[in-house]
Amino acid sequence: MDRIKEFGKYSFDKVAMKRKLPYPIYLKWKNAIRKEDLLDKDSADIIAHAMKEWAIENGATHYCHWFQPLNGVTAKKHENFIDKSFENLPIVRFSGEELLKSEPDASSFPNGGMRSTFEARGYTYWDCTANAFIMDNILYIPSIFVSFDGESLDKKQPLLKSMDFLSKQATELYNLLSDEKIFRLKVKVGLEQEFFLIDRKYYEQRIDLINTGRTLIGKEAVKDQELLNHYFGSIPRRVMSYYDSINEKLEKLGINAKTEHNEVAPGQFEVAVLYDNVNVSVDNNQIVMEILRKTAYEHDLACLLHEKPFKGVNGSGKHNNWSLVTNYGKNLFKIPKVDDEIERLIFAIFMIATISAVNKYSSLLRVSSSSVRNDLRLGGDEAPPSIISVYLGTEIENTLYDILDLKREVTLKHNDFNINNLSFTPKDSDDRNRTSPFAYTGGKFEFRMLGSMQSAADCNIVLNTIVGEELKLILNKIKNISNKNERISTLKEILKELFISSERILYSGDNYSKEWIEEAKRRGLQNSKTYYNALMYAKESKDYNVLLENNILNKMELKAIFDICLEDVLNTYTLEIKTVIDMLNKDVIPSCMKELDFEIKLNEKLKNDKIELRINKLNDLLNNLFEAINSYNEFEQIKFNNKEEKLDKMYQFIPKTIEFIRKNSDEIEKIVSKENWDLPTYEQMFRALD
């Protein structure tokens, strides 16, 4: 197949490196990414030359250091391969120093007050653990981004630190117990990306979608997702053509988009990429989002990655499937097939360390997976609530109780059905709980809270760090016990204590139910209903100390991230309220006035009581909108003492005001005729792909 031949064509991966590099240099690179040695400048020069030759052969004319600043998007600066020689002649050149380091202007990136504006220097350094790749004739070099003093200005460096921290604790603990020695642990992540598609002409007529990514007004369609006939249904032909383009581009980049399907809401779809090392998966997901957006335009579509672009239908998430694998490929979250005490104990260690970490540091997981946008989704259908809980399933719970010699066992429900004409019917031992925020789904945990627009770096930094912290706690308590039997018995007691103290977070029921909210409160679980609440709670709880104590972030970096998070809340609220006020003045109010003018003139002829009622209702709704505009104008005149006070008042005022505007505008839309309503409706946007 041509597709197989083309797979990875534009990725400078291990295959390309083996082909292009002298084998000793390839081994030096391998040793560097394994942390066994440092990559020297001479080797970097040889790799840079090979990378340049490969890139030019594949049509690249420029290169860039591609990085992920603290605003959650990606950034780059293009450099031409063509330079000038001493004789002032054009020459194609790319050195090891140019590969290893670049200097973008760091002054205009969000830094949370970490540096003064005039301190502009920032550096991008090659992340040699991730593949360089080519898009649009540009060689992309995955990089970390740091300040002149070495502080992290991005999400990549903390992610790499968290990977190393978890690997170190896990490797030392594993080798303390097992005769099969490992030299590192890999964090593997598979990401599912949900998104909406609408016709581009409708997108360009709605400034709310353009400015904020979501519809700030718009009455619900007569038929949307209530019949559930879109989910896993036949993919519209227009969308299949789009998927074909997506797959072709991703495959050439060596990214395996394994699954694609319709999601629950009309116009909603999903693409899932196969597992890779977590930093590579985070990079790949950024590439996927970029390609989803760009390719949509080629098909006269617009791709909406906002968590809740349409009210009343499902929002979009990014499910983070997280697992731990040894360098020999052994998945530590899979139940051992052999009845070996050490194997079973190792399984219990990593399962219970994860459960305990989620229990102790749920506030960090809540913040790391959230945004103002995601507030609109969490708690709705196909999204977990804002309360963090863990679903294990009966088989895993029974297995852990058995390993720890605890007296509780629930009878497994056997699905002993047969399928006609099949002699063997593969079955699962447990059902699936799709309402759980953090669910064990066989060899992995699926974290479902992450918003569709967000970088997956944040939640994985937290997951890696908090599980590494729990493994460190266990390791420090047993590493000085030389007697094997005493070590095992001590270990079991530690695991029992951690498991019992974490039982409060285990829940197998319906996480959407009111009963669970009450039960969670009784158990003492935090319910931060909004991102702003979650930020404030995490700050007060000081759970973030786990990031400081393990050198994932320093105090300055952590404060910068917190400040940027608050700035994001402020900017999101400001942009949304300004956009919706603009829409009222330019779209909704003129449409309402045209309708009123028409109906008033009609009623002068007919003298119809029912028309009079419609006129009065429209007039009342119009007055409500004018009052909302006046209220916002008055709010804008308030002088606040500081940013915190302004943010607190905005948090109280803006969401409530937008909801009030929406309620009245949507009532107007229900009454106004098609001739007088100019904005594309939900009905039009949902049906355009069919």
C-alpha positions as CSV (number, residue, x, y, z in Angstrom):
1,M,0.0,0.0,0.0
2,D,1.2,3.5,-0.9
3,R,0.0,4.7,2.5
4,I,2.3,2.3,4.3
5,K,5.2,3.4,2.2
6,E,4.4,7.0,2.9
7,F,4.0,6.5,6.7
8,G,6.4,8.7,8.6
9,K,7.8,10.3,5.5
10,Y,8.0,13.7,7.1
11,S,9.2,12.5,10.5
12,F,12.9,12.4,11.4
13,D,12.3,9.4,13.6
14,K,14.5,6.4,14.6
15,V,14.1,4.9,11.2
16,A,15.3,8.0,9.4
17,M,18.0,8.6,11.9
18,K,19.4,5.1,11.5
19,R,19.4,5.6,7.8
20,K,21.0,9.0,7.8
21,L,23.5,8.9,10.7
22,P,26.7,7.0,11.3
23,Y,25.8,4.2,13.6
24,P,28.1,5.4,16.5
25,I,26.4,8.8,16.4
26,Y,23.0,7.1,16.4
27,L,24.0,5.2,19.5
28,K,25.2,8.5,21.1
29,W,21.8,10.0,20.5
30,K,20.1,6.8,21.9
31,N,22.3,7.0,25.1
32,A,21.4,10.7,25.5
33,I,17.6,10.1,25.4
34,R,18.1,7.2,27.8
35,K,19.9,9.5,30.2
36,E,23.0,7.3,30.0
37,D,25.2,10.0,28.5
38,L,25.2,13.6,27.4
39,L,25.2,14.5,23.7
40,D,28.4,16.4,22.8
41,K,28.7,19.3,20.3
42,D,30.5,17.2,17.6
43,S,27.7,14.6,17.6
44,A,25.1,17.4,17.5
45,D,26.9,18.9,14.4
46,I,26.6,15.5,12.6
47,I,23.0,15.1,13.6
48,A,22.2,18.6,12.4
49,H,23.8,18.0,9.0
50,A,21.9,14.8,8.5
51,M,18.7,16.4,9.6
52,K,19.2,19.3,7.2
53,E,20.0,16.9,4.3
54,W,16.9,14.8,5.1
55,A,14.7,17.9,5.4
56,I,15.8,19.5,2.1
57,E,15.3,16.1,0.3
58,N,11.7,16.2,1.6
59,G,11.0,19.8,0.4
60,A,11.9,21.8,3.5
61,T,13.2,25.4,2.9
62,H,13.1,26.7,6.5
63,Y,13.5,25.3,10.0
64,C,12.0,26.4,13.3
65,H,12.3,25.6,17.0
66,W,8.7,24.6,17.9
67,F,7.7,25.2,21.6
68,Q,4.7,25.4,23.9
69,P,4.6,28.6,25.9
70,L,2.5,28.9,29.1
71,N,-0.6,30.0,27.2
72,G,-1.2,26.4,26.1
73,V,-0.7,26.9,22.4
74,T,2.4,26.5,20.2
75,A,4.9,29.0,18.9
76,K,7.7,29.1,16.3
77,K,10.0,31.4,14.3
78,H,11.0,30.4,10.8
79,E,14.7,30.5,9.8
80,N,15.9,30.0,6.2
81,F,18.4,27.2,5.6
82,I,20.2,29.6,3.1
83,D,22.8,31.7,4.7
84,K,25.8,33.8,3.4
85,S,29.4,32.6,3.2
86,F,32.5,34.7,4.0
87,E,32.5,35.5,0.2
88,N,29.0,36.8,0.5
89,L,27.7,33.9,-1.6
90,P,24.5,31.9,-0.7
91,I,25.2,28.7,1.2
92,V,22.9,26.1,2.7
93,R,24.0,25.6,6.3
94,F,22.6,24.2,9.6
95,S,25.0,23.6,12.5
96,G,24.8,21.7,15.7
97,E,24.5,24.9,17.6
98,E,21.6,26.0,15.5
99,L,19.9,22.6,16.2
100,L,20.5,22.8,19.9
101,K,19.5,26.4,20.6
102,S,17.6,29.3,19.2
103,E,16.7,32.7,20.6
104,P,13.2,33.9,20.0
105,D,12.0,37.2,21.6
106,A,10.6,36.1,24.9
107,S,9.2,39.5,26.0
108,S,5.7,39.1,24.5
109,F,4.9,35.6,25.8
110,P,2.9,35.2,29.0
111,N,5.3,34.9,32.0
112,G,3.1,35.8,34.9
113,G,5.3,38.6,36.1
114,M,8.3,36.2,36.3
115,R,10.5,38.8,34.4
116,S,10.4,42.5,33.7
117,T,9.2,43.5,30.1
118,F,12.7,44.7,29.2
119,E,14.2,41.3,30.1
120,A,13.4,39.9,26.7
121,R,15.9,37.1,26.2
122,G,14.6,33.6,26.0
123,Y,16.0,30.4,24.6
124,T,14.6,27.3,22.9
125,Y,16.6,24.1,23.3
126,W,16.1,21.0,21.3
127,D,14.1,18.2,23.0
128,C,16.1,15.3,21.5
129,T,13.6,12.8,22.9
130,A,10.9,13.9,20.4
131,N,11.0,13.6,16.6
132,A,11.6,16.6,14.3
133,F,9.1,16.7,11.5
134,I,8.2,18.7,8.4
135,M,4.9,20.6,7.8
136,D,4.3,23.2,5.1
137,N,8.0,23.0,3.9
138,I,9.2,23.9,7.5
139,L,11.4,21.6,9.5
140,Y,9.9,21.7,13.1
141,I,12.4,21.0,15.9
142,P,10.5,20.2,19.2
143,S,12.0,22.3,21.9
144,I,11.8,23.5,25.5
145,F,11.6,27.2,26.2
146,V,13.5,28.9,29.1
147,S,14.5,32.3,30.3
148,F,18.0,33.8,30.5
149,D,18.2,32.5,34.1
150,G,16.9,29.0,33.1
151,E,13.3,29.3,34.5
152,S,10.7,27.3,32.5
153,L,8.7,29.5,30.2
154,D,6.8,26.6,28.7
155,K,5.0,23.3,29.5
156,K,7.6,21.0,28.0
157,Q,10.4,21.3,30.5
158,P,8.2,20.6,33.6
159,L,6.7,17.7,31.7
160,L,10.1,16.2,31.0
161,K,11.1,16.7,34.6
162,S,8.0,15.0,35.8
163,M,8.7,12.0,33.5
164,D,12.2,11.7,34.9
165,F,11.0,12.0,38.5
166,L,8.4,9.3,38.1
167,S,10.7,7.0,36.2
168,K,13.4,7.3,38.9
169,Q,11.1,6.4,41.8
170,A,9.4,3.6,39.9
171,T,12.6,2.1,38.7
172,E,14.2,2.0,42.1
173,L,11.2,0.6,43.8
174,Y,10.6,-2.0,41.1
175,N,14.3,-3.2,41.2
176,L,14.1,-3.4,45.0
177,L,11.5,-6.1,44.6
178,S,11.9,-7.9,41.3
179,D,14.8,-10.0,40.0
180,E,14.0,-8.6,36.5
181,K,15.9,-5.4,36.7
182,I,14.7,-2.4,34.6
183,F,16.6,0.8,33.8
184,R,13.7,3.1,33.2
185,L,9.9,3.5,33.2
186,K,8.0,5.0,30.3
187,V,4.8,7.0,30.8
188,K,2.6,6.1,27.8
189,V,-0.4,8.3,26.9
190,G,-3.1,7.9,24.2
191,L,-5.2,11.0,23.6
192,E,-8.8,11.1,22.2
193,Q,-9.6,14.4,20.6
194,E,-13.2,15.6,20.2
195,F,-14.2,18.5,18.0
196,F,-17.1,20.0,16.0
197,L,-17.4,20.8,12.3
198,I,-19.6,23.4,10.8
199,D,-19.9,25.0,7.4
200,R,-17.3,27.7,7.0
201,K,-19.8,30.3,5.6
202,Y,-21.8,30.0,8.9
203,Y,-18.7,30.3,11.0
204,E,-17.7,33.5,9.3
205,Q,-21.1,35.1,10.0
206,R,-20.8,34.6,13.8
207,I,-18.3,36.8,15.6
208,D,-18.9,34.8,18.8
209,L,-17.5,31.7,17.2
210,I,-14.6,33.7,15.7
211,N,-13.7,35.6,18.9
212,T,-14.5,33.1,21.6
213,G,-14.9,29.7,20.0
214,R,-18.5,29.3,21.3
215,T,-22.0,30.6,20.5
216,L,-22.8,33.1,23.2
217,I,-26.4,33.3,21.9
218,G,-28.6,30.9,19.9
219,K,-31.7,29.0,20.7
220,E,-31.5,25.2,20.7
221,A,-32.4,23.4,17.5
222,V,-35.8,21.6,17.3
223,K,-34.0,18.4,16.8
224,D,-30.4,18.0,18.1
225,Q,-29.1,14.9,20.0
226,E,-32.2,13.7,21.8
227,L,-32.7,10.7,19.4
228,L,-29.0,9.7,19.8
229,N,-28.9,8.9,16.1
230,H,-25.6,10.7,15.4
231,Y,-23.3,8.8,17.8
232,F,-21.3,6.1,15.9
233,G,-23.6,6.7,12.9
234,S,-22.7,7.0,9.3
235,I,-20.1,9.6,8.8
236,P,-21.3,12.3,6.3
237,R,-19.6,12.1,3.0
238,R,-18.2,15.6,3.3
239,V,-16.7,14.7,6.7
240,M,-15.2,11.4,5.3
241,S,-13.4,13.5,2.7
242,Y,-12.1,15.7,5.5
243,Y,-11.0,12.6,7.5
244,D,-9.2,11.2,4.5
245,S,-7.2,14.5,4.2
246,I,-6.5,14.4,8.0
247,N,-5.3,10.8,7.9
248,E,-3.0,11.4,4.9
249,K,-1.3,14.3,6.6
250,L,-0.9,12.6,10.0
251,E,0.4,9.3,8.5
252,K,3.1,11.2,6.7
253,L,4.1,12.7,10.0
254,G,4.2,9.2,11.6
255,I,1.2,9.9,13.7
256,N,-1.2,6.9,13.8
257,A,-4.8,8.2,14.0
258,K,-6.3,4.8,14.9
259,T,-10.0,5.7,15.4
260,E,-12.5,8.1,14.0
261,H,-16.2,8.3,14.5
262,N,-19.3,10.5,15.0
263,E,-19.7,11.7,18.6
264,V,-23.0,12.2,20.4
265,A,-23.8,15.8,19.4
266,P,-24.8,16.8,15.9
267,G,-21.7,18.0,14.0
268,Q,-19.4,16.5,16.7
269,F,-16.6,14.0,15.8
270,E,-13.6,12.3,17.3
271,V,-10.1,11.2,16.3
272,A,-8.0,9.0,18.6
273,V,-4.2,8.6,18.2
274,L,-2.2,5.5,19.3
275,Y,-0.1,5.5,22.5
276,D,3.4,7.0,22.7
277,N,5.7,8.4,25.3
278,V,3.8,11.2,27.1
279,N,5.9,14.1,25.8
280,V,5.6,12.8,22.2
281,S,1.8,12.3,22.7
282,V,1.4,15.9,23.9
283,D,3.4,17.1,20.9
284,N,1.3,14.9,18.5
285,N,-1.9,16.2,20.0
286,Q,-0.9,19.8,19.3
287,I,-0.1,18.8,15.7
288,V,-3.5,17.0,15.5
289,M,-5.3,20.1,16.6
290,E,-3.4,22.3,14.2
291,I,-4.1,19.9,11.3
292,L,-7.8,19.6,12.2
293,R,-8.1,23.4,12.0
294,K,-6.1,24.0,8.9
295,T,-7.6,21.1,6.9
296,A,-11.2,22.2,7.8
297,Y,-10.6,25.3,5.7
298,E,-9.5,23.3,2.7
299,H,-12.9,21.6,2.8
300,D,-14.9,24.8,3.4
301,L,-15.5,23.8,7.0
302,A,-14.6,25.3,10.3
303,C,-13.2,23.1,13.1
304,L,-14.4,24.1,16.6
305,L,-12.2,22.9,19.4
306,H,-14.0,24.8,22.2
307,E,-15.3,22.6,25.0
308,K,-18.9,23.9,24.6
309,P,-19.5,25.6,21.3
310,F,-23.2,24.9,21.4
311,K,-25.5,25.1,24.4
312,G,-27.8,22.2,25.1
313,V,-25.7,19.5,23.4
314,N,-22.6,17.6,24.5
315,G,-19.4,19.4,24.8
316,S,-15.9,18.2,23.7
317,G,-13.2,16.7,25.8
318,K,-9.8,15.2,25.4
319,H,-9.6,11.8,27.1
320,N,-6.1,11.2,28.5
321,N,-5.4,7.4,28.6
322,W,-2.4,7.1,31.0
323,S,-0.3,4.0,31.6
324,L,3.1,2.9,33.0
325,V,5.4,0.6,31.0
326,T,8.9,-0.7,31.8
327,N,11.7,-0.4,29.2
328,Y,11.0,-4.1,28.4
329,G,7.4,-3.3,27.5
330,K,5.7,-4.7,30.6
331,N,2.5,-2.7,31.5
332,L,2.4,-2.3,35.3
333,F,-1.3,-1.7,35.3
334,K,-2.2,-5.1,33.9
335,I,-3.2,-7.9,36.3
336,P,-0.4,-10.5,36.3
337,K,-1.3,-13.7,34.6
338,V,0.9,-15.7,36.9
339,D,0.1,-16.4,40.5
340,D,3.5,-14.9,41.7
341,E,3.5,-13.0,45.0
342,I,6.1,-10.4,43.9
343,E,4.3,-9.8,40.5
344,R,1.0,-9.3,42.2
345,L,2.6,-7.0,44.8
346,I,4.2,-4.9,42.1
347,F,0.8,-4.6,40.4
348,A,-0.8,-3.5,43.7
349,I,2.0,-0.9,44.4
350,F,1.4,1.0,41.1
351,M,-2.4,0.7,41.3
352,I,-2.6,1.9,44.9
353,A,0.1,4.6,44.4
354,T,-2.1,6.0,41.6
355,I,-5.3,5.8,43.6
356,S,-3.7,7.4,46.6
357,A,-2.2,10.2,44.5
358,V,-5.6,11.0,43.0
359,N,-7.1,11.0,46.5
360,K,-4.5,13.3,48.0
361,Y,-4.0,15.7,45.1
362,S,-7.4,15.8,43.5
363,S,-7.3,19.7,43.6
364,L,-4.3,19.7,41.3
365,L,-5.9,17.3,38.8
366,R,-9.1,19.5,38.9
367,V,-7.1,22.6,38.0
368,S,-4.8,21.0,35.5
369,S,-7.7,19.7,33.4
370,S,-9.8,22.9,33.6
371,S,-10.5,26.3,32.1
372,V,-13.4,28.8,32.1
373,R,-14.4,27.1,28.8
374,N,-14.4,23.7,30.4
375,D,-16.7,24.9,33.2
376,L,-19.5,24.9,30.6
377,R,-18.9,21.2,30.0
378,L,-18.0,19.5,33.3
379,G,-21.1,17.8,34.8
380,G,-23.0,17.5,31.5
381,D,-23.7,14.4,29.5
382,E,-20.5,12.6,28.2
383,A,-18.4,14.6,30.6
384,P,-17.5,13.9,34.2
385,P,-18.6,16.1,37.1
386,S,-16.3,18.5,38.9
387,I,-15.9,16.0,41.8
388,I,-12.8,13.8,41.3
389,S,-13.5,10.1,41.9
390,V,-11.9,6.8,40.7
391,Y,-13.6,3.8,39.1
392,L,-11.8,0.5,39.4
393,G,-14.4,-2.2,38.6
394,T,-15.2,-5.2,40.7
395,E,-12.4,-7.4,39.5
396,I,-9.6,-5.0,40.3
397,E,-11.1,-4.1,43.7
398,N,-11.3,-7.8,44.5
399,T,-7.8,-8.4,43.3
400,L,-6.4,-5.6,45.4
401,Y,-8.3,-6.8,48.5
402,D,-7.0,-10.3,47.9
403,I,-3.3,-9.2,47.5
404,L,-3.5,-7.1,50.7
405,D,-5.3,-9.9,52.6
406,L,-8.3,-7.6,53.3
407,K,-11.7,-9.2,54.0
408,R,-14.0,-7.9,51.3
409,E,-15.0,-9.5,48.1
410,V,-17.9,-8.6,45.7
411,T,-19.2,-11.3,43.5
412,L,-18.3,-10.8,39.9
413,K,-21.1,-10.5,37.4
414,H,-20.4,-12.9,34.5
415,N,-21.5,-12.0,31.0
416,D,-21.7,-15.6,29.9
417,F,-23.5,-15.0,26.6
418,N,-22.5,-16.5,23.3
419,I,-22.5,-15.1,19.8
420,N,-24.0,-17.1,17.0
421,N,-21.4,-18.8,14.7
422,L,-18.4,-17.9,17.0
423,S,-16.7,-20.6,19.0
424,F,-14.8,-18.0,21.0
425,T,-16.4,-14.8,22.3
426,P,-13.9,-12.3,23.9
427,K,-15.4,-10.7,27.0
428,D,-14.5,-8.2,29.6
429,S,-14.6,-9.0,33.3
430,D,-16.2,-5.6,34.1
431,D,-18.6,-3.1,32.6
432,R,-17.4,0.5,31.8
433,N,-18.3,3.6,33.8
434,R,-18.3,6.5,31.4
435,T,-19.4,9.0,34.1
436,S,-16.2,8.5,36.1
437,P,-13.5,11.2,35.8
438,F,-10.7,8.8,36.5
439,A,-11.5,5.3,35.4
440,Y,-9.5,2.1,35.1
441,T,-10.2,0.7,31.7
442,G,-7.9,-2.3,31.4
443,G,-4.1,-1.7,31.6
444,K,-4.6,2.1,31.8
445,F,-6.5,4.9,33.6
446,E,-8.7,7.1,31.5
447,F,-8.8,10.7,32.7
448,R,-11.9,12.2,31.1
449,M,-12.0,15.7,32.6
450,L,-9.5,17.4,30.3
451,G,-11.0,20.0,28.0
452,S,-10.7,19.7,24.2
453,M,-8.8,22.9,23.6
454,Q,-6.3,22.4,26.4
455,S,-2.7,21.2,26.2
456,A,-2.5,17.7,27.6
457,A,0.9,18.7,29.2
458,D,-0.6,20.1,32.5
459,C,-2.6,17.1,33.6
460,N,0.3,14.8,32.8
461,I,2.8,16.9,34.7
462,V,0.5,16.6,37.7
463,L,-0.2,12.8,37.2
464,N,3.5,12.0,36.8
465,T,4.5,14.0,39.8
466,I,1.8,12.9,42.3
467,V,2.2,9.2,41.5
468,G,6.0,9.6,41.7
469,E,5.5,11.2,45.1
470,E,3.5,8.3,46.3
471,L,6.1,5.8,45.0
472,K,8.8,7.8,46.7
473,L,6.9,7.6,50.0
474,I,6.6,3.8,49.7
475,L,10.3,3.5,48.7
476,N,11.6,5.5,51.5
477,K,9.8,3.3,54.0
478,I,11.1,0.0,52.8
479,K,14.5,0.6,51.0
480,N,16.5,0.2,54.2
481,I,14.9,-3.2,55.2
482,S,17.3,-5.9,54.1
483,N,15.2,-8.9,55.1
484,K,13.0,-9.9,52.2
485,N,10.1,-11.3,54.2
486,E,10.1,-8.2,56.6
487,R,10.2,-5.9,53.5
488,I,7.2,-7.6,52.0
489,S,5.1,-7.6,55.2
490,T,6.0,-3.9,55.8
491,L,5.1,-3.1,52.2
492,K,1.7,-4.8,52.5
493,E,1.0,-2.8,55.7
494,I,1.9,0.5,53.9
495,L,-0.3,-0.4,50.9
496,K,-3.2,-1.4,53.2
497,E,-3.0,2.0,54.9
498,L,-2.9,3.9,51.6
499,F,-5.7,1.9,50.1
500,I,-8.0,2.2,53.1
501,S,-7.4,5.9,53.4
502,S,-8.2,6.3,49.6
503,E,-11.4,4.2,49.6
504,R,-13.4,7.4,49.9
505,I,-12.5,8.3,46.4
506,L,-13.6,5.0,44.9
507,Y,-17.0,5.1,43.3
508,S,-18.7,2.8,40.9
509,G,-22.1,4.5,40.6
510,D,-23.6,7.3,38.5
511,N,-21.3,10.3,38.9
512,Y,-24.0,12.5,37.3
513,S,-26.5,11.8,40.0
514,K,-27.6,14.2,42.8
515,E,-27.1,11.3,45.2
516,W,-23.4,11.2,44.4
517,I,-23.0,15.0,45.1
518,E,-24.4,14.4,48.5
519,E,-22.4,11.2,49.1
520,A,-19.2,12.9,48.0
521,K,-19.8,15.8,50.4
522,R,-20.3,13.2,53.2
523,R,-17.0,11.6,52.3
524,G,-15.2,14.9,52.4
525,L,-14.5,15.2,48.7
526,Q,-14.0,18.7,47.2
527,N,-16.5,19.9,44.7
528,S,-15.0,23.0,43.0
529,K,-17.8,23.8,40.6
530,T,-15.8,26.3,38.5
531,Y,-12.2,26.8,37.4
532,Y,-11.9,29.9,39.4
533,N,-13.1,28.1,42.6
534,A,-10.7,25.3,41.8
535,L,-7.7,27.7,41.4
536,M,-8.5,29.4,44.7
537,Y,-8.9,26.1,46.6
538,A,-5.7,24.6,45.2
539,K,-3.8,27.8,46.3
540,E,-5.3,27.6,49.8
541,S,-4.7,23.8,50.2
542,K,-1.0,24.1,49.3
543,D,-1.2,20.8,47.4
544,Y,1.1,22.4,44.9
545,N,4.0,21.9,47.3
546,V,4.5,18.5,45.7
547,L,5.6,20.2,42.6
548,L,8.1,22.4,44.5
549,E,9.5,19.7,46.7
550,N,10.3,17.4,43.7
551,N,11.8,20.2,41.6
552,I,9.2,20.1,38.9
553,L,8.7,23.8,39.3
554,N,10.3,26.5,41.5
555,K,8.3,29.1,43.4
556,M,8.8,31.7,40.7
557,E,7.6,29.4,38.0
558,L,4.6,28.2,40.0
559,K,3.5,31.8,40.8
560,A,3.9,32.6,37.2
561,I,1.6,29.8,36.2
562,F,-1.0,30.8,38.8
563,D,-0.9,34.4,37.6
564,I,-1.3,33.3,33.9
565,C,-4.3,31.1,34.9
566,L,-6.0,34.1,36.6
567,E,-5.1,36.3,33.6
568,D,-6.8,33.7,31.3
569,V,-10.0,33.8,33.4
570,L,-9.9,37.6,33.2
571,N,-9.3,37.7,29.5
572,T,-11.9,35.0,28.7
573,Y,-14.6,36.9,30.7
574,T,-13.7,40.2,29.1
575,L,-13.7,38.9,25.5
576,E,-17.0,37.1,26.0
577,I,-18.9,40.0,27.4
578,K,-17.5,42.5,24.8
579,T,-18.4,40.1,22.0
580,V,-22.0,39.4,23.2
581,I,-22.6,43.2,23.7
582,D,-21.3,43.8,20.1
583,M,-23.7,41.1,18.8
584,L,-26.6,42.7,20.6
585,N,-25.9,46.1,19.1
586,K,-25.2,44.9,15.6
587,D,-27.3,41.8,15.2
588,V,-29.9,41.0,17.8
589,I,-31.4,44.4,18.5
590,P,-31.6,45.4,14.8
591,S,-33.4,42.1,14.0
592,C,-35.8,42.6,16.9
593,M,-36.5,46.2,15.8
594,K,-37.2,45.0,12.2
595,E,-39.6,42.4,13.5
596,L,-41.3,44.9,15.8
597,D,-41.7,47.4,12.9
598,F,-43.3,44.7,10.7
599,E,-45.7,43.5,13.4
600,I,-46.7,47.0,14.6
601,K,-47.6,48.0,11.0
602,L,-49.4,44.7,10.5
603,N,-51.4,45.2,13.7
604,E,-52.4,48.7,12.8
605,K,-54.4,47.1,9.9
606,L,-55.6,43.9,11.7
607,K,-56.0,45.0,15.3
608,N,-55.3,41.4,16.5
609,D,-54.9,40.8,20.2
610,K,-52.5,37.9,19.7
611,I,-50.2,40.1,17.6
612,E,-50.4,42.7,20.3
613,L,-49.2,40.2,22.8
614,R,-46.3,39.3,20.5
615,I,-45.4,43.0,20.2
616,N,-45.5,43.5,23.9
617,K,-43.3,40.4,24.6
618,L,-40.7,41.5,22.0
619,N,-40.7,45.0,23.5
620,D,-40.1,43.6,27.0
621,L,-37.3,41.4,25.8
622,L,-35.7,44.3,23.9
623,N,-35.9,46.4,27.1
624,N,-34.2,43.6,29.0
625,L,-31.3,43.7,26.5
626,F,-31.0,47.5,26.8
627,E,-30.9,47.1,30.6
628,A,-28.1,44.5,30.3
629,I,-26.1,46.8,28.1
630,N,-26.5,49.7,30.5
631,S,-25.6,47.4,33.4
632,Y,-22.3,46.4,31.6
633,N,-21.5,50.0,30.8
634,E,-21.9,50.9,34.5
635,F,-19.7,47.9,35.4
636,E,-17.0,49.1,33.0
637,Q,-16.8,52.4,34.8
638,I,-15.9,50.8,38.2
639,K,-12.4,51.5,39.4
640,F,-10.9,48.4,41.1
641,N,-8.1,48.5,43.6
642,N,-6.2,45.5,42.1
643,K,-6.5,42.7,39.6
644,E,-7.7,40.2,42.3
645,E,-10.7,42.5,43.2
646,K,-11.5,43.0,39.5
647,L,-11.4,39.3,38.8
648,D,-13.6,38.5,41.8
649,K,-16.2,41.1,40.7
650,M,-16.1,39.9,37.1
651,Y,-16.5,36.3,38.2
652,Q,-19.7,37.4,40.0
653,F,-21.0,39.7,37.3
654,I,-20.1,38.4,33.8
655,P,-21.3,34.8,33.6
656,K,-24.6,35.8,35.2
657,T,-25.0,38.7,32.8
658,I,-24.1,36.6,29.7
659,E,-26.7,34.0,30.7
660,F,-29.3,36.8,31.2
661,I,-28.5,38.2,27.8
662,R,-28.6,34.7,26.2
663,K,-32.0,33.9,27.8
664,N,-33.6,37.1,26.4
665,S,-31.9,36.9,23.0
666,D,-32.9,33.3,22.5
667,E,-36.5,34.2,23.3
668,I,-36.3,36.9,20.7
669,E,-34.9,34.4,18.2
670,K,-37.9,32.1,18.8
671,I,-40.3,34.8,17.7
672,V,-38.4,36.7,15.0
673,S,-39.1,35.6,11.4
674,K,-36.3,34.1,9.2
675,E,-36.4,37.2,7.0
676,N,-35.5,39.4,9.9
677,W,-33.0,37.1,11.7
678,D,-29.6,37.3,10.1
679,L,-27.4,35.2,12.3
680,P,-27.0,31.5,11.3
681,T,-29.1,29.4,13.6
682,Y,-28.3,26.1,15.4
683,E,-30.6,24.4,13.0
684,Q,-28.7,25.6,10.0
685,M,-25.3,24.9,11.5
686,F,-26.2,21.4,12.6
687,R,-27.8,20.3,9.3
688,A,-25.2,21.7,6.9
689,L,-23.0,18.6,7.0
690,D,-25.8,16.1,6.2
